[in-house]
Structure formats: C-alpha cells, structure tokens
Amino acid sequence: MKLKGIKWVFFDLGNTLINEDNFVRYQIDLIHRLSTETGNPMKKEEIIRHIENSVKEYSPKIINHVIHMIARTDEEYQDFIDLTRYRHEFEEIYPDAKETLGKLFDKFKLGIIANQKIGIENRLENFEIRDYFSLCLSSSEIGLRKPDLQIFELALKKAECESSEAVMIGDRLENDIYPAKKTGMKTIRILRGLSKIQIPISKDYKADYTIRELAELFSIL
C-alpha cells in the first residue's frame, strides 16, 4: 500500500545513497595490520565479528571496542582511532541513487538528514546529486547529531512540513528509524551496509517499510 499525503522525502546519506563498503574493508585491513604490529594479532574474521556485535548493540562507535583490544596504551588507542577515522575518498554513489532521486524529484521535495562532516554539499555536487535536494542538514554544520530528535524537528521546521507529511529513509535503526518515528514521520529502512544485520529491540525501532534497493521506493511513494 502506498503512502498518502507525503510532501517531503528525507534521506540518510551513508549506506543509503552513498556506498561505504570500501571504507569498511579498508578499516578491517588496517586494524588487522595494527593488531599484528602491537603483538596482539587478530584474524580478520575476529575483527569482523567484533564490529558486527557493535552494530547489533547499536553502538555509536562501532570500531572502538576492537581498537581498545589491540591498543597497549591510552595514547596508542587515540592514535589508532585517528588512523581509522572516516575517509571520503572510499565512497561510491550507489548505482540506483541518481535515477531514483531524479524520479522522486518530480513528485516530492527531497532532503538530507545525516551525521556528516562539514562539506556535505560539495560531496553531493561531486556525486552530481546536489540539485535534487531542497534541504541538507549535516550534524557537523548544525551542531546536532542523530539520534537526537532535534535534528529531525529542525528539518521539519525548515521544510515547513508536518511530520505526517514526511518520510525518512535510512539504514540504521537507532539513528534513522527510531528518532524519525518519534517525531511522527513515516520510516523506510534500506538493508545496506553493516546495519542490515540490526534487529529492532522494540516496535519503536521497526520501520514502517523495509526495502533492499532504492527502486522499491516507487511501490511505496
């Protein structure tokens, strides 16, 4: 059944429109190398297991636990955190993103609500999708970070949109689905990236719809 009365469609960015899998593989390789250098070697399968456990537990810092296991001092721990910080050069736009946004653009206002560093609009320009969005809210640029409800409330205020007229699309239950539902928005979970293994801990974390590809949005919107 299609949603009715929707005027605004909001997207998360990472693992929703932008594929971050290459960076995750880079992180795993780097942690594997660092673990060997510190004399506490870990198999890649073990590293992956710890990362997946953090994702399942809704940890906001999914690699910190495994880094803590290999670091010998607090200083080394911080050095390793710095080494494994997110790097945008590994990003790729999902093949279905641009076409999907183009079709939605003809029917709805589109926005971004994302935990991102400063410069999100430049990155959207580089991916040739900036012009589709009427509103872009990045955590670093507004001083609010998901899952804080205020970032969703601010988006609705700036959009001059009632929550019942908006839908949020994202991959993470704790950052995208739960807070959006709490503000009264409809929610669509996309099963991409590490977060696809998350399980809702209550009905508040269960999306109204679940999809695997962006093209499936057209059966909902």
C-alpha positions as CSV (number, residue, x, y, z in Angstrom):
1,M,0.0,0.0,0.0
2,K,1.4,3.4,-1.0
3,L,1.8,6.2,1.5
4,K,-0.5,9.1,1.0
5,G,-0.1,12.8,1.8
6,I,3.7,12.8,1.7
7,K,5.3,16.0,0.6
8,W,8.9,15.6,1.8
9,V,11.2,12.6,1.4
10,F,14.3,12.8,3.6
11,F,17.4,10.6,3.2
12,D,20.3,9.5,5.3
13,L,23.5,9.6,3.2
14,G,26.0,6.8,4.2
15,N,24.9,3.3,3.2
16,T,21.6,4.8,1.9
17,L,22.7,6.9,-1.1
18,I,26.5,6.5,-0.7
19,N,28.2,3.1,-0.5
20,E,30.7,2.9,2.4
21,D,31.6,-0.7,2.0
22,N,35.1,0.0,0.6
23,F,36.0,2.1,3.6
24,V,34.8,-0.7,6.0
25,R,37.1,-3.1,4.2
26,Y,39.9,-0.6,4.5
27,Q,39.3,-0.3,8.2
28,I,39.3,-4.0,8.7
29,D,42.6,-4.4,6.8
30,L,44.1,-1.5,8.8
31,I,43.0,-2.9,12.2
32,H,44.4,-6.3,11.2
33,R,47.8,-4.7,10.4
34,L,47.8,-2.7,13.6
35,S,47.0,-5.7,15.7
36,T,50.0,-7.5,14.2
37,E,52.2,-4.6,14.9
38,T,51.2,-4.4,18.5
39,G,51.9,-8.0,19.1
40,N,48.2,-8.9,19.6
41,P,47.3,-10.3,16.2
42,M,43.7,-10.7,15.3
43,K,42.2,-12.6,12.4
44,K,40.1,-10.6,10.0
45,E,37.2,-12.9,10.8
46,E,37.5,-12.0,14.5
47,I,37.7,-8.3,13.8
48,I,34.6,-8.5,11.6
49,R,32.8,-10.4,14.4
50,H,33.5,-7.7,17.0
51,I,32.4,-4.9,14.6
52,E,29.2,-6.8,13.8
53,N,28.5,-7.2,17.5
54,S,28.9,-3.5,18.0
55,V,26.4,-2.8,15.2
56,K,23.9,-5.2,16.7
57,E,24.3,-3.5,20.0
58,Y,23.6,-0.1,18.4
59,S,27.0,1.2,19.5
60,P,27.6,4.8,18.2
61,K,31.3,4.0,17.7
62,I,31.4,0.6,16.1
63,I,35.1,0.0,15.9
64,N,36.2,1.5,19.3
65,H,35.8,-1.8,21.2
66,V,38.1,-3.8,18.9
67,I,40.7,-0.9,18.8
68,H,40.7,-0.9,22.6
69,M,41.5,-4.6,22.5
70,I,44.7,-4.1,20.4
71,A,46.0,-0.8,21.8
72,R,48.6,-1.1,24.5
73,T,48.3,2.4,25.9
74,D,45.7,5.2,26.0
75,E,47.9,7.3,23.7
76,E,48.1,4.4,21.2
77,Y,44.4,3.9,21.4
78,Q,43.8,7.5,20.4
79,D,46.4,7.2,17.7
80,F,44.6,4.2,16.3
81,I,41.2,6.0,16.5
82,D,42.7,8.8,14.4
83,L,44.2,6.4,11.9
84,T,40.8,4.7,11.3
85,R,38.7,7.9,11.0
86,Y,36.3,8.0,8.1
87,R,37.8,8.9,4.7
88,H,35.6,10.1,2.0
89,E,37.8,9.0,-0.9
90,F,36.5,5.5,-0.4
91,E,32.9,6.5,-1.1
92,E,30.9,5.5,-4.2
93,I,27.4,6.5,-5.1
94,Y,25.0,3.6,-5.3
95,P,24.2,2.8,-9.0
96,D,20.4,3.3,-8.4
97,A,20.7,6.6,-6.4
98,K,20.8,9.2,-9.2
99,E,18.0,7.7,-11.3
100,T,15.8,7.2,-8.2
101,L,16.4,10.8,-7.0
102,G,15.6,12.1,-10.4
103,K,12.2,10.4,-10.5
104,L,11.3,11.3,-6.9
105,F,12.3,15.0,-7.6
106,D,9.4,15.3,-10.0
107,K,6.9,14.4,-7.2
108,F,8.4,15.5,-3.9
109,K,10.7,17.8,-2.1
110,L,13.9,16.0,-1.1
111,G,16.1,16.5,1.9
112,I,19.2,15.1,3.6
113,I,19.4,14.4,7.4
114,A,22.8,12.9,8.1
115,N,25.6,12.6,10.6
116,Q,28.4,14.0,8.4
117,K,31.4,16.2,8.5
118,I,31.5,19.8,7.1
119,G,31.3,19.9,3.3
120,I,28.4,17.7,2.6
121,E,27.1,19.9,-0.2
122,N,30.4,19.8,-2.0
123,R,30.3,16.0,-1.8
124,L,26.8,15.9,-3.2
125,E,28.0,18.1,-6.0
126,N,30.8,15.7,-6.8
127,F,28.3,12.9,-7.0
128,E,26.1,15.1,-9.2
129,I,23.1,14.8,-7.0
130,R,23.1,18.2,-5.1
131,D,20.4,19.8,-7.3
132,Y,17.9,17.2,-6.2
133,F,17.8,18.4,-2.6
134,S,16.0,21.4,-1.3
135,L,17.4,20.9,2.2
136,C,20.6,19.4,3.6
137,L,21.2,19.0,7.3
138,S,24.6,17.8,8.4
139,S,25.4,17.2,12.0
140,S,28.7,19.0,11.9
141,E,27.2,22.1,10.4
142,I,24.2,22.5,12.7
143,G,25.6,21.2,16.0
144,L,23.0,18.4,16.3
145,R,23.6,14.7,15.7
146,K,21.3,11.8,15.1
147,P,19.6,10.1,17.0
148,D,18.8,13.5,18.7
149,L,15.2,14.2,17.9
150,Q,16.0,17.9,17.5
151,I,17.7,17.4,14.1
152,F,14.5,15.8,12.7
153,E,12.4,18.5,14.3
154,L,14.7,21.2,12.8
155,A,14.4,19.5,9.4
156,L,10.6,19.6,9.6
157,K,10.6,23.2,10.7
158,K,12.9,24.3,7.9
159,A,10.8,22.4,5.4
160,E,7.6,23.9,6.8
161,C,6.3,20.4,6.8
162,E,4.1,18.5,9.2
163,S,5.7,15.2,10.4
164,S,2.8,13.2,8.9
165,E,3.8,14.7,5.5
166,A,7.4,13.4,5.7
167,V,9.2,10.1,5.3
168,M,12.7,9.2,6.5
169,I,14.8,6.7,4.6
170,G,17.9,5.3,6.2
171,D,19.9,2.2,7.1
172,R,20.3,2.5,10.9
173,L,17.5,1.6,13.3
174,E,18.9,3.7,16.1
175,N,19.9,6.8,14.1
176,D,17.3,6.9,11.3
177,I,14.2,4.8,12.1
178,Y,13.7,5.3,15.9
179,P,14.1,9.1,16.1
180,A,12.1,9.7,12.9
181,K,9.2,7.6,14.2
182,K,9.3,9.5,17.5
183,T,8.8,12.8,15.6
184,G,5.8,11.3,13.8
185,M,7.5,10.8,10.4
186,K,6.9,7.6,8.3
187,T,10.0,5.5,8.0
188,I,11.6,3.3,5.4
189,R,14.6,1.1,6.2
190,I,17.0,0.2,3.5
191,L,19.0,-3.0,4.1
192,R,22.5,-1.9,3.1
193,G,25.9,-1.8,4.8
194,L,26.7,-3.2,8.2
195,S,23.4,-2.1,9.7
196,K,21.4,-4.6,7.7
197,I,22.1,-7.1,10.4
198,Q,20.5,-5.0,13.1
199,I,17.3,-6.3,14.8
200,P,14.7,-4.0,16.2
201,I,14.7,-4.1,20.0
202,S,11.1,-2.9,20.2
203,K,8.3,-1.8,17.9
204,D,9.7,1.8,18.1
205,Y,12.7,0.6,16.2
206,K,10.7,-1.2,13.5
207,A,10.4,0.7,10.2
208,D,7.0,1.1,8.5
209,Y,8.6,-0.3,5.4
210,T,11.8,-2.2,4.6
211,I,13.5,-2.3,1.2
212,R,16.7,-3.6,-0.3
213,E,17.0,-1.3,-3.4
214,L,16.0,2.3,-3.9
215,A,13.9,1.4,-6.8
216,E,11.5,-0.3,-4.4
217,L,10.5,3.2,-3.2
218,F,8.2,3.6,-6.1
219,S,5.9,0.9,-4.8
220,I,5.6,2.9,-1.5
221,L,5.7,6.6,-2.5
